[in-house]
Each structure stands twice: as C-alpha cells, then as structure tokens.
Amino acid sequence: MGHFQCGPTYALDTVRLYKHIVAADTLYALEMTTEVCETLGLATVPREVTPGLRPVMEIAGVDQELIDWSSTRRRRIEDVLEGITDQYVKKHGHLPGERASHGLAWWAAQETRPEKKTPRPLDQLLAWWRVSALLRFGQRMVDGLLERCQAAGAAIRARVGPRVDTALAIVDVAAVVFTVRGVFFRRHVLAEARRHLMETLRGRAYVPGIDSHIADRALERYGRQLTVPQKGRRIPAPDQLSYTADFVWPIRCSARPWVSGRWRWLSGVGSSGPAQGMGMASTGSLVGAIVVFDDGELSHGQTVRSRGGQGP
C-alpha cells in the first residue's frame, strides 16, 4: 500500500509486477554470478539441461558427478515432465511451444513438490551438505573443488575479454526475442539482454545500465510499436507497450504457425559466439543464421536484415 501527501491511498498492481518476474530473475542471476565470479576468480560455462532448449550458465569446473548428486529434485521433475510431454504430443500431434513448455514444466514441478521441511540454521545445513559430499565423493574431490573451479575460470578469462559488442548484442537480442515471441514487451527484451551479457561475459563485471541500453536500442532500431493509444483513454505506460520487429519471418514449421520453444540459433561461418548454439555472426548489413526446429527441419540461408539494409 502507498499513501500520498494529497490523501489517496493506492495499492501495488501485483499482476503487473508479476509480469516482470522473468526480467527480475535474469537480473538476479546476472548480479549473483558476476559477484561470485569476480570475488573468487571464477567463470561460467553454458550447460544444456533440457535437450533442444537454450543452455543455462553455471560455474565452470564443477564436476558433473557433484551436479547430478545435488540435482535430485530436477531429476524427479524431468521424469514427470517427460511423461506429460508425451501425453501432450499424443493429444496435439506436435511438441509444445514456448508457452506450453513453461506450463508443462510448472505442472511437473507441482506434481513433484515435496512436503515442507522444518527450517534449519544455515550452519547446520552447510555442515550436513559437506559431510554428505565427503561420504559420497571423498575429501580430495570436495576440498579441491574451489581450486579446480578457479583453474577453469582462469582459462576462460584468458580467452574471454571484458568488453561487449553492443552492435551485435542489439541485433542478437532483438532477433531472438522476435523469433521466440513474435509480439513482445520491453521486459522481454530486457531479460534477453541480461541473458546475452551472461553468455558473453562469462562472469566478468559489466557496466551498470548496459542491459537497459541494449534493450532500448534494440527496440529503437528494430522494434515496431503495436500498441496504439486510443483517443479519450489513458496513455499506456512504457512497460505496457507491445512491439514486433521488422525482421524476415523464419520458415514456418508445418505443425505450428511459427517457431516453437525448442529452437536454437547457430553461429555462421567464422563466428565466435559466446555460447554453443547462441551466437550470430555479423556480416555487414546481414546477420547470417540457421534456425534449427525441433522437428529436424533446417532452414539454410535465413538472414536478418536491418531497416534500410544498413548494418547494426
């Protein structure tokens, strides 16, 4: 609740706040990984969690055995998700799209949600986790974890510079959001800009505000506003304006009107994209790309052209 000096009392629009949860989540992930990596000298790497979907960024050097051991809930969710996805395919005749995939994932998470446990002090939990890991993997693997991660981080930091190609970031962010959503809001572009920074910088520090700069320039250069203010009605706030982009549509999948959630951008020849399957090589006024659909159909030579044929 908020109270203004003029007298009226207002409540926060919780529905509107909830719509920004993804942008807030990407900001938290970006800030958290950056602080951890800069403090401890670590770096991040992309790891494919769900085949066909974009990879997640995780600390480099962590043994796969440790990841699997600590991901019991994820495995339970994946087992249930596989079953309900199979039911979806049998019912609809095609794989779920972006929105349907999120819905199925939420369903699987609810189905596997364990009962609430009695809260324990953090010190007690840390001690329990360490003892469990020592019993499972031995002292050498557990005590040497930070050293191995720092070695892997040093190797990555030697290859990845602290700078961001904003021209490439702008077209990459706009193209990805347009391909996945078709119609989008600024919060979607902002979330994608933060993902791009995570994939590009690999845990290095970034200039504060560069995420907003990339999002604003992407909308300014490639976005086309769809929301039209109506005469006599309140003008929508900037975060309530919807957009599309003036890009060439990718080849349509036979089972869906446009690209589904299981997609991947592949870098063109000579590209040095920040993550496997997520790079785009700038070639003057064109950005070469291949869009891989989850039905195995390839569209070679698909291009993204900026307005007026000018490069980003």
DRENTOR-666383 format. One line per field, with one value per residue: x, y, z of N, C-alpha, C in turn; residue number from 1; residue in three letters. Coordinates in steps of 0.1 Angstrom, whole numbers. Each point is the difference from the previous one (the first is absolute). Example, Ala and Ser with C-alpha at 12.3 -4.5 7.8 and 13.67 -1.06 7.14 Angstrom:
% DRENTOR-666383
n_px [132, -4]
n_py [-57, 11]
n_pz [78, -7]
ca_px [-9, 9]
ca_py [12, 11]
ca_pz [0, 0]
c_px [9, -8]
c_py [12, 11]
c_pz [0, 8]
n [1, 2]
res [ALA, SER]
//
This chain:
% DRENTOR-666383
n_px [8, -5, 5, -7, 7, -4, 2, -1, -5, 11, -4, 10, 3, -4, -10, 1, 1, -9, -5, 6, -5, -1, -3, -7, -4, 0, -6, -7, -3, -1, -6, -7, -1, -3, -7, -5, -1, -4, -7, -3, 0, -13, -6, -8, -7, -4, -12, -2, -11, -8, 1, 6, 0, 0, 14, 3, 3, 11, 5, 11, 2, -14, 4, -2, 8, 6, -1, 2, 10, 2, -3, -3, -4, 10, 7, -6, 3, 12, 0, -6, 9, 9, -6, -1, 12, 2, -7, 7, 11, -5, -3, 11, 8, 5, 13, 1, -6, 5, -13, -2, 13, -2, -12, 5, 10, -9, -7, 12, 3, -13, 0, 12, -8, 11, -3, -5, 13, 3, 0, 12, 9, 5, 6, -12, -6, 9, 0, -13, -1, 9, -6, -11, 6, 6, -12, -5, 8, 1, 10, 7, -11, -4, 11, 1, -13, 3, 10, -8, -10, 9, 5, -12, -3, 12, -2, -12, 4, 9, -11, -8, -2, 3, 1, -11, -2, -3, 7, 8, 2, -1, 7, 10, -1, 0, 10, 6, -3, 3, 10, 2, -2, 6, -8, 6, 4, 2, -8, -6, 1, -4, -9, -3, 0, -6, -8, -1, -2, -9, -5, 0, -3, -8, -7, 4, 5, -11, -1, -3, -12, 10, -6, -3, 13, 4, -8, 4, 13, -2, -7, 10, 9, -5, -5, -12, -4, -6, 3, -12, 5, -10, -7, 2, 10, 3, 11, 2, 4, 13, -2, -10, 10, -7, 9, 4, 6, 7, -1, 7, -12, 4, 5, -13, -2, -1, 4, 8, -7, 9, 12, 2, -3, 0, 8, 8, 6, 4, 13, 2, 5, 10, -11, 0, -12, -6, -10, 2, -3, 7, 9, 2, 5, 5, -7, 5, -8, 6, -8, 10, -10, 0, -12, 2, -9, -9, -5, 12, -9, 8, 1, 6, 10, -7, -4, 7, -8, 9, -7, -5, 2, -2, 13, 1]
n_py [-12, 11, 9, 8, 11, -2, -11, -3, -12, -5, -11, -8, 2, -10, 1, 13, -1, -9, 9, 6, -11, -1, 13, -1, -12, 5, 10, -7, -8, 11, 6, -11, -4, 12, 2, -12, 2, 13, -4, -11, 9, -1, -9, 3, -11, -1, -4, -10, 5, 6, -12, 8, 2, 13, 0, -5, 12, -8, -1, 5, -13, 1, -10, -6, -8, 11, 4, -12, -1, 13, -7, -5, 12, 5, -10, 2, 13, -3, -9, 8, 10, -10, -4, 12, 2, -12, 3, 11, -7, -10, 10, 7, -10, 8, 4, 2, 12, 13, 5, -9, 2, 13, -1, -8, 9, 10, -7, -3, 13, 3, -8, 6, 10, 0, -7, 11, 3, -4, 14, 0, 2, 11, 3, -4, 8, 10, -2, -1, 11, 6, -4, 3, 11, 2, -4, 9, 11, 1, 2, -8, -5, -1, -3, -7, 2, 9, -8, -11, 6, 3, -12, -5, 7, -3, -13, 1, 5, -9, -7, 3, 11, 11, 1, 8, -8, 13, 3, -10, 5, 12, -4, -6, 10, 10, -7, -2, 12, 6, -8, 2, 13, 6, 0, 11, 1, 12, -5, -5, 12, 6, -10, 1, 14, -3, -8, 9, 9, -9, -2, 13, 5, -10, 9, 7, 10, 6, 8, 5, -5, -9, -7, 11, 3, -13, -1, 12, -3, -12, 5, 9, -9, -11, 6, -5, 12, -9, 3, 3, 11, -2, 7, 8, -8, -6, 8, -11, -5, 4, -6, 8, 5, -5, -9, 1, -8, 8, -12, -7, -5, -8, -11, -1, -5, -12, -3, 10, 10, -1, 4, -13, -4, -11, 10, 4, 11, -3, 1, 10, -1, -4, -5, 9, -6, 6, -6, -13, 1, 10, -2, 12, -2, 12, 2, 12, 1, -12, -7, -9, -8, -11, -2, -7, -7, -3, 3, 5, 9, 1, 12, -4, 9, -3, 12, 8, 8, 10, 10, 1, -13, 7, -1, -8]
n_pz [0, -6, 7, -7, -1, -12, 6, -13, 2, -5, -7, 2, -13, 7, -8, 0, 13, 0, -9, 10, 4, -13, -2, 11, -4, -12, 5, 8, -11, -8, 9, 3, -13, -3, 11, -2, -13, 2, 10, -6, -10, -1, -8, -10, -2, -13, 6, -9, 5, -9, -6, -9, 13, 2, 0, 12, 6, 1, 13, -6, -3, 2, 7, -12, 7, 4, -13, -5, 9, -4, -11, 12, 4, -6, 5, 11, -1, -5, 10, 8, -3, 0, 10, 6, -4, 3, 11, 2, -4, 8, 9, -2, 0, 9, 1, 14, -1, -2, -3, -9, -4, 2, -6, -9, -1, 1, -9, -7, 1, -3, -10, 0, 4, 7, 11, 6, 0, 12, 0, -5, 9, -6, 12, 5, -9, 1, 13, -1, -8, 8, 11, -6, -5, 12, 6, -9, 1, 13, 9, -8, -4, 12, 6, -11, 3, 10, 3, -2, 7, 8, -2, 0, 11, 5, -4, 5, 11, -3, -3, 10, -8, 7, -13, -2, -11, 3, -11, 3, 12, -5, -11, 8, 9, -9, -6, 12, 5, -12, -1, 12, 0, -10, 11, 4, 13, 5, 10, -12, -6, 11, 2, -13, 2, 12, -7, -9, 10, 6, -12, -1, 12, 1, 6, -10, 6, 2, -10, 12, -3, -3, 9, 7, -1, 2, 10, 5, -3, 5, 10, 2, -2, 7, 11, -2, 5, 7, 13, -3, 5, 8, -9, 10, -3, 11, -1, -6, 11, 0, 12, -4, -7, -10, -4, -13, -9, -7, 4, -9, -2, 10, -6, -4, 12, -5, 13, -2, 3, 10, 2, 4, 12, -7, 2, -10, 4, -12, 5, -8, -12, 8, 5, 9, -2, 10, -7, 1, -13, 4, -10, -4, -12, 3, -11, 4, -10, 0, 7, -4, -2, 7, -2, 11, -7, 10, -12, 2, -3, -10, 3, -11, 3, 11, -3, 8, -6, 2, 5, -12, 5, 11, 2, 10]
ca_px [-8, 7, -8, 6, -2, -13, -11, -4, 8, 0, 6, 9, -7, 8, 0, 10, 13, 2, 4, 15, 7, 11, 10, 6, 8, 12, 9, 5, 10, 11, 7, 5, 12, 11, 6, 7, 11, 10, 6, 7, 8, -6, -6, -12, -1, -13, -2, -13, -8, -10, 4, -7, -2, 12, 7, 1, 14, 3, 14, 9, 9, -7, -1, -13, -5, -5, -12, -11, -3, -8, -12, -10, -13, 0, -2, -14, -8, 2, -7, -14, -2, 1, -13, -11, 3, -4, -15, -3, 2, -10, -13, 1, 7, 13, 7, -5, 7, 6, -9, -5, 11, 0, -11, 3, 11, -7, -8, 9, 5, -10, -2, 11, 4, 0, -6, 8, 8, 3, 11, 12, 10, 9, 12, -3, -2, 13, 7, -7, 4, 15, 2, -6, 8, 12, -3, -3, 11, 14, 5, 8, -9, -7, 9, 7, -10, 2, 12, -2, -8, 8, 8, -8, -4, 12, 2, -11, 2, 11, -5, -12, 3, -11, -8, -12, -3, -14, -7, -4, -9, -13, -7, -2, -11, -13, -4, -4, -13, -10, -1, -7, -13, -8, -4, 7, 1, 14, 5, 5, 13, 10, 4, 9, 12, 7, 5, 11, 12, 5, 6, 12, 11, 4, 2, 8, -8, -6, -3, -14, -9, 2, -11, -10, 4, -2, -14, -6, 5, -7, -14, 0, 5, -7, -13, -11, -10, -14, -10, -4, -8, -14, -4, -8, 4, 13, 11, 7, 13, 10, 2, -13, 0, 4, 8, 5, 13, 0, 9, -6, -5, 6, -9, -10, -1, -12, -9, -2, 0, 13, 10, -4, 10, 12, 7, 14, 8, 13, 8, 5, 14, 9, -6, 6, -11, 3, -4, -4, -14, -6, 7, -4, 11, -4, 6, -4, -14, -7, 4, -3, -5, -8, -10, -2, -13, 0, -4, 12, 0, 10, -2, 14, 0, -9, 7, -7, 4, -4, -8, 7, 12, 12, 5, -3]
ca_py [12, 12, 12, 12, 12, 6, -7, -13, -12, -9, -13, -4, -9, -13, -7, 7, -4, -14, -1, 3, -10, -6, 10, 1, -12, 1, 10, -7, -10, 8, 7, -10, -7, 10, 2, -12, -3, 10, -2, -12, -3, -11, 3, -8, -7, -5, -15, -4, -8, -6, -1, 8, 14, 7, -4, 9, 3, -6, 2, -10, -8, -8, -14, -5, -8, 8, 6, -10, -3, 11, 4, -10, 5, 2, -13, -4, 8, -5, -13, 3, 8, -9, -7, 9, 5, -11, 1, 12, -3, -9, 7, 11, -4, 7, 3, 12, 12, 7, 2, -14, -6, 6, -6, -14, 0, 4, -11, -10, 4, -2, -15, -6, 9, -8, 7, 10, -5, 9, 8, -3, 11, -1, -7, -14, -6, 0, -12, -12, -2, -4, -14, -8, 0, -8, -14, -5, 3, 0, 13, 6, 6, 11, 11, 6, 5, 14, 2, -4, 10, 12, -4, 0, 14, 7, -3, 7, 15, 3, 0, 9, 13, 7, 9, -5, 6, 4, -1, -14, -3, 6, -8, -13, 0, 2, -11, -12, 3, -1, -14, -8, 5, 6, 12, 0, 12, 4, -9, -12, 4, 3, -13, -6, 7, -5, -14, 2, 4, -11, -9, 7, 4, -12, 3, 12, 12, 7, 14, 1, 7, -4, -9, 9, 6, -9, -2, 12, 1, -11, 5, 12, -3, -11, -2, 7, 0, -5, 7, 13, 7, 3, 13, 0, -10, 2, -5, -12, 2, -6, -14, -6, 1, -12, 2, -10, 5, 0, -10, -10, -12, -13, -10, -5, -14, -6, -3, 12, 12, 6, -7, -4, 2, -8, 7, 2, 8, -5, 11, -2, -3, 10, 6, -4, 2, -2, -13, -9, 1, 12, 11, 5, 6, 12, 1, 12, 3, -12, -8, -13, -9, -12, -3, -14, -3, -12, -12, -3, 7, 10, 11, 6, 13, 9, 12, 11, 12, 12, 9, 8, -7, 5, -9, 4]
ca_pz [0, -1, 4, -6, 9, -4, 7, -5, 3, -12, 1, -11, -10, 1, -13, -8, 6, -3, -14, -1, 8, -8, -1, 14, 2, -8, 7, 12, -4, -5, 11, 9, -6, -2, 13, 4, -9, 1, 14, 1, -12, -7, -12, -2, -12, -3, 1, -5, 10, -7, -14, -9, 6, 3, 12, 12, 3, 13, 3, -7, 8, 9, -6, -3, 11, 10, -5, 0, 14, 7, -9, 1, -3, -14, -7, 2, -9, -13, -2, -1, -12, -12, -1, -3, -13, -9, -1, -8, -14, -5, -1, -9, -13, -1, 12, 5, -3, 12, 11, 5, 7, 13, 8, 3, 11, 12, 4, 5, 13, 10, 2, 7, 11, 13, 11, 6, 11, 11, -3, 8, -1, -12, 4, 1, -14, -6, 6, -5, -15, -2, 4, -10, -11, 3, 0, -14, -10, 5, 4, -11, -9, 7, 4, -12, -9, -3, -8, -14, -6, -2, -11, -12, -2, -6, -14, -8, 1, -9, -14, -1, 4, 8, -8, -7, -13, 1, -13, -1, 11, -4, -10, 5, 10, -8, -9, 8, 6, -10, -4, 11, 4, -10, 6, 13, 8, 4, 10, -6, -6, 11, 5, -10, 1, 11, -4, -10, 8, 7, -9, -6, 9, 7, 14, 2, 4, -12, 3, 4, -9, -13, -3, -5, -13, -11, -2, -6, -13, -8, -3, -8, -13, -7, 5, -6, 11, -4, 8, -5, 10, -4, 4, 12, 10, 6, -8, 6, 5, -9, 2, -5, -14, -7, -12, -8, -6, -15, -5, -8, 8, -3, -7, 10, 2, -5, 11, 8, -8, 0, 7, 13, 11, -2, -11, 3, -10, -2, -6, -14, -2, 6, 12, 13, 9, 14, 5, -11, -4, 4, -6, -13, -6, -8, -13, -6, 2, 2, 11, -4, 11, -3, 10, 1, 6, 7, -9, -8, -12, -1, -10, -3, -7, 6, 4, 7, -6, 7, -8, -10, -5, 7, 11, 13]
c_px [9, -9, 7, -4, -14, -12, -3, 10, -1, 7, 9, -8, 8, 0, 10, 15, 4, 5, 15, 8, 12, 11, 7, 8, 13, 10, 6, 12, 12, 8, 7, 12, 11, 8, 8, 12, 11, 7, 9, 9, -6, -6, -12, 1, -14, -1, -14, -7, -11, 4, -9, -3, 13, 7, -1, 14, 3, 15, 8, 8, -6, -2, -15, -6, -6, -13, -11, -4, -9, -12, -11, -13, -1, -3, -14, -10, 2, -7, -15, -3, 0, -14, -11, 3, -4, -15, -4, 2, -10, -13, 0, 7, 13, 5, -6, 8, 5, -9, -5, 11, 1, -11, 2, 11, -6, -8, 8, 6, -10, -2, 11, 4, 0, -7, 10, 8, 2, 12, 12, 9, 9, 13, -2, -2, 13, 8, -5, 4, 14, 2, -6, 9, 13, -2, -2, 12, 14, 5, 7, -9, -7, 9, 7, -10, 3, 13, -2, -9, 8, 10, -8, -4, 12, 1, -11, 3, 12, -5, -11, 4, -11, -9, -11, -1, -15, -7, -5, -11, -14, -8, -3, -12, -14, -4, -4, -14, -11, -2, -8, -14, -8, -5, 5, -1, 14, 6, 7, 14, 10, 5, 10, 14, 9, 6, 12, 13, 6, 8, 13, 11, 5, 4, 9, -9, -5, -3, -15, -8, 2, -12, -12, 3, -2, -15, -7, 4, -6, -14, 0, 4, -8, -14, -10, -12, -14, -11, -3, -9, -14, -4, -10, 3, 14, 11, 8, 14, 10, 1, -13, -1, 5, 7, 1, 12, -1, 11, -7, -4, 8, -10, -9, 1, -13, -11, -4, 0, 13, 9, -4, 11, 13, 8, 14, 6, 14, 8, 4, 15, 8, -5, 8, -10, 3, -4, -4, -14, -6, 7, -5, 11, -4, 8, -5, -15, -9, 6, -4, -4, -6, -9, -3, -13, 0, -5, 11, 1, 10, -3, 14, -2, -10, 8, -9, 5, -5, -8, 9, 13, 13, 4, -3, 10]
c_py [12, 12, 13, 12, 6, -8, -14, -11, -9, -13, -3, -10, -13, -7, 6, -3, -14, -2, 3, -10, -6, 10, 1, -12, 0, 11, -6, -10, 7, 6, -11, -7, 10, 2, -12, -2, 11, -1, -12, -4, -12, 5, -9, -7, -4, -15, -2, -8, -7, 0, 9, 14, 7, -5, 10, 2, -4, 2, -11, -7, -9, -14, -4, -9, 8, 7, -10, -4, 10, 3, -11, 5, 2, -13, -5, 8, -4, -13, 3, 8, -8, -7, 9, 6, -11, 0, 12, -3, -9, 7, 11, -3, 7, 3, 14, 12, 6, 1, -14, -7, 5, -6, -14, -1, 3, -12, -11, 4, -1, -15, -6, 8, -8, 8, 9, -6, 10, 8, -3, 12, -3, -8, -15, -7, -1, -12, -13, -3, -4, -14, -10, -1, -8, -15, -6, 0, 0, 14, 7, 7, 12, 12, 6, 6, 14, 2, -4, 10, 13, -2, 1, 15, 9, -2, 7, 15, 4, 1, 10, 13, 6, 9, -7, 8, 4, -1, -14, -4, 5, -8, -14, -1, 2, -12, -12, 2, -1, -14, -8, 5, 7, 14, 1, 14, 3, -10, -12, 3, 2, -13, -7, 7, -5, -14, 2, 4, -12, -10, 6, 2, -12, 3, 12, 12, 7, 15, 2, 8, -4, -9, 9, 7, -9, -2, 12, 2, -10, 4, 12, -4, -10, -1, 9, -1, -4, 7, 14, 7, 4, 14, 0, -10, 4, -5, -11, 4, -7, -15, -8, 0, -13, 3, -12, 5, -1, -10, -9, -12, -12, -9, -5, -15, -5, -1, 13, 13, 7, -8, -4, 2, -7, 5, 2, 9, -6, 11, -3, -3, 12, 7, -4, 3, -3, -14, -9, 2, 14, 12, 4, 8, 12, 0, 12, 3, -12, -8, -14, -9, -12, -3, -15, -2, -13, -12, -3, 8, 12, 11, 7, 13, 10, 12, 10, 13, 12, 9, 7, -7, 5, -9, 5, 9]
c_pz [0, 4, -4, 9, -4, 6, -5, 4, -12, 4, -12, -9, 0, -13, -9, 5, -4, -14, -2, 7, -8, -1, 13, 2, -8, 7, 12, -4, -5, 12, 9, -6, -2, 13, 5, -8, 2, 14, 1, -12, -9, -13, -2, -14, -3, 2, -4, 11, -7, -15, -9, 5, 2, 12, 11, 3, 15, 2, -7, 10, 10, -6, -2, 10, 11, -4, 1, 14, 7, -7, 1, -4, -15, -8, 2, -9, -14, -4, -2, -13, -13, -2, -5, -14, -11, -1, -9, -15, -6, -2, -11, -13, -2, 13, 5, -4, 13, 12, 6, 8, 14, 8, 4, 11, 13, 6, 6, 14, 11, 4, 9, 12, 13, 11, 7, 12, 11, -3, 9, -1, -12, 4, 0, -13, -7, 5, -6, -14, -1, 5, -10, -12, 3, 0, -14, -9, 6, 2, -12, -10, 6, 3, -12, -9, -4, -8, -15, -7, -3, -12, -13, -3, -6, -15, -8, 0, -9, -14, -2, 6, 8, -8, -7, -13, 0, -13, -3, 10, -4, -10, 5, 9, -7, -8, 8, 6, -11, -5, 10, 2, -11, 4, 14, 6, 3, 10, -6, -7, 11, 6, -10, 0, 11, -2, -9, 8, 7, -10, -6, 10, 9, 15, 2, 3, -13, 5, 4, -10, -15, -5, -5, -13, -12, -3, -7, -15, -9, -4, -10, -15, -7, 4, -7, 10, -6, 8, -5, 11, -6, 5, 11, 11, 6, -9, 7, 5, -9, 1, -5, -15, -6, -13, -8, -7, -15, -5, -9, 8, -3, -7, 11, 1, -4, 10, 8, -8, 0, 8, 14, 10, -2, -12, 4, -11, -2, -7, -14, -1, 5, 12, 13, 11, 14, 6, -11, -3, 3, -6, -13, -6, -8, -13, -7, 3, 3, 12, -4, 11, -6, 11, 0, 7, 7, -8, -9, -13, 1, -10, -2, -6, 6, 5, 7, -6, 8, -9, -10, -5, 7, 11, 14, 6]
n [1, 2, 3, 4, 5, 6, 7, 8, 9, 10, 11, 12, 13, 14, 15, 16, 17, 18, 19, 20, 21, 22, 23, 24, 25, 26, 27, 28, 29, 30, 31, 32, 33, 34, 35, 36, 37, 38, 39, 40, 41, 42, 43, 44, 45, 46, 47, 48, 49, 50, 51, 52, 53, 54, 55, 56, 57, 58, 59, 60, 61, 62, 63, 64, 65, 66, 67, 68, 69, 70, 71, 72, 73, 74, 75, 76, 77, 78, 79, 80, 81, 82, 83, 84, 85, 86, 87, 88, 89, 90, 91, 92, 93, 94, 95, 96, 97, 98, 99, 100, 101, 102, 103, 104, 105, 106, 107, 108, 109, 110, 111, 112, 113, 114, 115, 116, 117, 118, 119, 120, 121, 122, 123, 124, 125, 126, 127, 128, 129, 130, 131, 132, 133, 134, 135, 136, 137, 138, 139, 140, 141, 142, 143, 144, 145, 146, 147, 148, 149, 150, 151, 152, 153, 154, 155, 156, 157, 158, 159, 160, 161, 162, 163, 164, 165, 166, 167, 168, 169, 170, 171, 172, 173, 174, 175, 176, 177, 178, 179, 180, 181, 182, 183, 184, 185, 186, 187, 188, 189, 190, 191, 192, 193, 194, 195, 196, 197, 198, 199, 200, 201, 202, 203, 204, 205, 206, 207, 208, 209, 210, 211, 212, 213, 214, 215, 216, 217, 218, 219, 220, 221, 222, 223, 224, 225, 226, 227, 228, 229, 230, 231, 232, 233, 234, 235, 236, 237, 238, 239, 240, 241, 242, 243, 244, 245, 246, 247, 248, 249, 250, 251, 252, 253, 254, 255, 256, 257, 258, 259, 260, 261, 262, 263, 264, 265, 266, 267, 268, 269, 270, 271, 272, 273, 274, 275, 276, 277, 278, 279, 280, 281, 282, 283, 284, 285, 286, 287, 288, 289, 290, 291, 292, 293, 294, 295, 296, 297, 298, 299, 300, 301, 302, 303, 304, 305, 306, 307, 308, 309, 310, 311, 312]
res [MET, GLY, HIS, PHE, GLN, CYS, GLY, PRO, THR, TYR, ALA, LEU, ASP, THR, VAL, ARG, LEU, TYR, LYS, HIS, ILE, VAL, ALA, ALA, ASP, THR, LEU, TYR, ALA, LEU, GLU, MET, THR, THR, GLU, VAL, CYS, GLU, THR, LEU, GLY, LEU, ALA, THR, VAL, PRO, ARG, GLU, VAL, THR, PRO, GLY, LEU, ARG, PRO, VAL, MET, GLU, ILE, ALA, GLY, VAL, ASP, GLN, GLU, LEU, ILE, ASP, TRP, SER, SER, THR, ARG, ARG, ARG, ARG, ILE, GLU, ASP, VAL, LEU, GLU, GLY, ILE, THR, ASP, GLN, TYR, VAL, LYS, LYS, HIS, GLY, HIS, LEU, PRO, GLY, GLU, ARG, ALA, SER, HIS, GLY, LEU, ALA, TRP, TRP, ALA, ALA, GLN, GLU, THR, ARG, PRO, GLU, LYS, LYS, THR, PRO, ARG, PRO, LEU, ASP, GLN, LEU, LEU, ALA, TRP, TRP, ARG, VAL, SER, ALA, LEU, LEU, ARG, PHE, GLY, GLN, ARG, MET, VAL, ASP, GLY, LEU, LEU, GLU, ARG, CYS, GLN, ALA, ALA, GLY, ALA, ALA, ILE, ARG, ALA, ARG, VAL, GLY, PRO, ARG, VAL, ASP, THR, ALA, LEU, ALA, ILE, VAL, ASP, VAL, ALA, ALA, VAL, VAL, PHE, THR, VAL, ARG, GLY, VAL, PHE, PHE, ARG, ARG, HIS, VAL, LEU, ALA, GLU, ALA, ARG, ARG, HIS, LEU, MET, GLU, THR, LEU, ARG, GLY, ARG, ALA, TYR, VAL, PRO, GLY, ILE, ASP, SER, HIS, ILE, ALA, ASP, ARG, ALA, LEU, GLU, ARG, TYR, GLY, ARG, GLN, LEU, THR, VAL, PRO, GLN, LYS, GLY, ARG, ARG, ILE, PRO, ALA, PRO, ASP, GLN, LEU, SER, TYR, THR, ALA, ASP, PHE, VAL, TRP, PRO, ILE, ARG, CYS, SER, ALA, ARG, PRO, TRP, VAL, SER, GLY, ARG, TRP, ARG, TRP, LEU, SER, GLY, VAL, GLY, SER, SER, GLY, PRO, ALA, GLN, GLY, MET, GLY, MET, ALA, SER, THR, GLY, SER, LEU, VAL, GLY, ALA, ILE, VAL, VAL, PHE, ASP, ASP, GLY, GLU, LEU, SER, HIS, GLY, GLN, THR, VAL, ARG, SER, ARG, GLY, GLY, GLN, GLY, PRO]
//
